[in-house]
Amino acid sequence: MARQHDTIHADDEDAGGKQQVTRRQAIRPSRYLLALVIGVLVGTLGTLVQRSGAAAGIPWGMALAYLLVALASWWVRNDSGTLGLSLHLVASTMVVWALSMRGPGGDVLMPYADFPSFFAKYAVFLWMGGLVLIQFLALCLPRTWFDDGIIREWPVSEPGEEAGRDHDGHQVAGTASTKEVKA
């Protein structure tokens, strides 16, 4: 069930009139920072787990890493929109790229060598490609798939509706009505 976008009317002095802002457009900057942090965590945790089971030909670690990326992508897109997911994509890709480089002692966290099984040999490339592909697909999905609003909801009063009250007239926690402020 798609949620209708509520509209907030705000005075815009530069434009000399009113502008309309929907809830979806009113994302706080801290949500973008959270998207970056989640991207770093997804890139790190996915890289650490992606090779599990690959040597035996059963890449359960790769499946788990892909599931982590898909769930985080859905959450970030629902919470922060396409810009947040774009930041998540950049952060996770940069972390995976950095972890794929040789360490100070010449050690490699994500080796590519002549391993006997297909998944053991190509796990690095499957992980890097799948990481980007899953997030890119999440970016391309329709916005209505992410409009349920279960993660980020805050009360917005309708024009003519008393501030601090929900649609049923109940006081919303953390807000004060205009009558309570004057008293």
C-alpha positions as CSV (number, residue, x, y, z in Angstrom):
1,M,0.0,0.0,0.0
2,A,1.6,3.2,-1.1
3,R,1.7,6.1,1.3
4,Q,0.4,9.5,0.2
5,H,2.9,12.2,0.5
6,D,1.9,14.8,3.0
7,T,2.7,18.4,2.2
8,I,4.4,21.0,4.4
9,H,3.8,24.6,3.5
10,A,6.8,26.9,4.3
11,D,7.3,30.6,3.6
12,D,10.1,31.1,1.1
13,E,11.3,34.7,1.4
14,D,13.6,34.4,-1.7
15,A,10.9,33.2,-4.0
16,G,8.4,35.7,-2.5
17,G,5.8,33.0,-1.9
18,K,5.0,29.6,-0.5
19,Q,6.9,26.4,-1.4
20,Q,5.7,22.9,-0.8
21,V,8.0,20.3,0.7
22,T,7.0,16.7,1.0
23,R,8.1,14.4,3.8
24,R,10.2,12.4,1.3
25,Q,12.2,15.6,0.5
26,A,12.7,16.6,4.1
27,I,15.5,14.1,4.9
28,R,17.9,15.2,7.6
29,P,21.6,15.3,6.8
30,S,22.4,12.9,9.6
31,R,20.6,10.2,7.6
32,Y,23.2,10.6,4.9
33,L,26.0,10.2,7.4
34,L,24.3,7.1,8.7
35,A,24.2,5.8,5.1
36,L,27.9,6.3,4.8
37,V,28.6,4.4,8.1
38,I,26.4,1.6,7.0
39,G,28.2,1.4,3.7
40,V,31.5,1.1,5.4
41,L,30.2,-1.6,7.7
42,V,28.6,-3.6,4.8
43,G,31.8,-3.4,2.8
44,T,34.0,-4.6,5.7
45,L,31.7,-7.3,7.0
46,G,30.9,-8.6,3.5
47,T,34.6,-8.7,2.6
48,L,35.4,-10.7,5.7
49,V,32.6,-13.3,5.2
50,Q,32.5,-13.6,1.4
51,R,35.1,-16.4,1.0
52,S,33.5,-18.7,3.6
53,G,32.7,-22.0,2.0
54,A,34.2,-21.1,-1.4
55,A,37.0,-23.6,-1.2
56,A,34.5,-26.5,-0.7
57,G,32.4,-25.3,-3.7
58,I,29.5,-24.1,-1.5
59,P,29.8,-20.3,-1.2
60,W,27.5,-19.8,1.8
61,G,29.6,-16.8,2.8
62,M,29.0,-15.1,-0.6
63,A,25.3,-15.7,-0.3
64,L,25.3,-14.2,3.3
65,A,27.4,-11.2,2.0
66,Y,24.9,-10.6,-0.8
67,L,22.0,-10.8,1.6
68,L,23.7,-8.3,3.8
69,V,24.1,-5.9,0.9
70,A,20.5,-6.3,-0.3
71,L,19.0,-5.7,3.2
72,A,21.3,-2.7,3.8
73,S,20.5,-1.3,0.4
74,W,16.8,-1.6,1.0
75,W,17.0,0.0,4.4
76,V,19.2,2.9,3.3
77,R,17.0,3.6,0.2
78,N,13.9,3.5,2.3
79,D,15.4,5.7,5.0
80,S,17.6,8.2,2.9
81,G,16.4,7.9,-0.6
82,T,18.5,7.6,-3.7
83,L,21.1,10.0,-2.6
84,G,21.7,8.1,0.6
85,L,21.9,4.8,-1.3
86,S,24.4,6.4,-3.7
87,L,26.5,7.4,-0.8
88,H,26.2,3.9,0.6
89,L,27.3,2.5,-2.8
90,V,30.4,4.7,-2.9
91,A,31.4,4.0,0.7
92,S,31.0,0.2,0.5
93,T,32.8,0.1,-2.9
94,M,35.7,2.2,-1.6
95,V,36.1,0.0,1.5
96,V,36.1,-3.2,-0.6
97,W,38.6,-1.7,-3.0
98,A,40.9,-0.6,-0.1
99,L,40.6,-4.1,1.5
100,S,41.6,-5.8,-1.8
101,M,45.0,-4.1,-1.9
102,R,48.1,-5.6,-0.5
103,G,48.8,-4.8,3.2
104,P,52.0,-3.3,4.6
105,G,53.6,-6.8,4.9
106,G,52.5,-7.9,1.5
107,D,49.5,-9.9,2.8
108,V,46.3,-10.0,0.8
109,L,42.8,-10.2,2.4
110,M,41.1,-11.1,-0.9
111,P,43.4,-13.4,-2.8
112,Y,43.1,-14.3,-6.4
113,A,45.1,-17.5,-7.2
114,D,44.8,-20.8,-9.0
115,F,42.4,-22.4,-6.6
116,P,40.8,-25.8,-7.5
117,S,37.2,-24.7,-7.3
118,F,35.5,-22.0,-9.4
119,F,34.1,-20.1,-6.4
120,A,37.4,-20.1,-4.6
121,K,39.2,-18.7,-7.6
122,Y,36.7,-16.1,-8.6
123,A,35.2,-15.1,-5.2
124,V,36.9,-11.8,-5.3
125,F,35.4,-10.8,-8.6
126,L,32.0,-12.2,-7.8
127,W,32.0,-10.2,-4.5
128,M,33.1,-6.9,-6.0
129,G,30.8,-7.2,-9.0
130,G,27.8,-8.4,-7.0
131,L,28.3,-5.6,-4.4
132,V,27.9,-2.9,-7.1
133,L,25.2,-4.7,-9.0
134,I,22.9,-5.3,-6.1
135,Q,23.1,-1.6,-5.0
136,F,22.7,-0.4,-8.6
137,L,19.6,-2.5,-9.0
138,A,18.2,-1.0,-5.7
139,L,18.8,2.5,-7.1
140,C,16.9,1.6,-10.3
141,L,13.8,0.2,-8.5
142,P,10.7,2.4,-8.5
143,R,10.4,4.9,-5.6
144,T,7.0,3.5,-4.7
145,W,8.6,0.3,-3.5
146,F,10.3,2.3,-0.8
147,D,7.3,4.6,0.2
148,D,5.9,2.5,3.0
149,G,7.4,4.9,5.6
150,I,7.9,2.3,8.3
151,I,11.4,3.5,9.2
152,R,11.2,7.3,9.1
153,E,7.9,8.8,10.3
154,W,7.4,12.1,12.0
155,P,4.2,14.1,12.5
156,V,3.4,16.8,10.0
157,S,0.3,18.8,10.5
158,E,-2.0,19.4,7.6
159,P,-2.9,23.0,6.7
160,G,-5.6,24.1,9.1
161,E,-4.9,21.3,11.5
162,E,-3.6,22.1,15.0
163,A,0.2,21.6,15.3
164,G,1.2,18.7,17.5
165,R,-1.9,16.6,16.9
166,D,-2.2,13.6,14.7
167,H,-5.0,13.0,12.3
168,D,-7.2,11.6,15.0
169,G,-6.7,14.6,17.3
170,H,-4.4,13.0,19.8
171,Q,-1.4,14.8,21.2
172,V,1.8,13.7,19.5
173,A,4.7,13.0,21.9
174,G,7.4,15.6,22.0
175,T,5.3,18.4,20.5
176,A,3.2,21.1,22.1
177,S,0.0,22.5,20.6
178,T,-0.2,26.3,20.1
179,K,-2.7,26.6,23.0
180,E,-0.2,24.9,25.4
181,V,2.6,27.2,24.4
182,K,0.6,30.4,25.0
183,A,-0.6,29.1,28.4
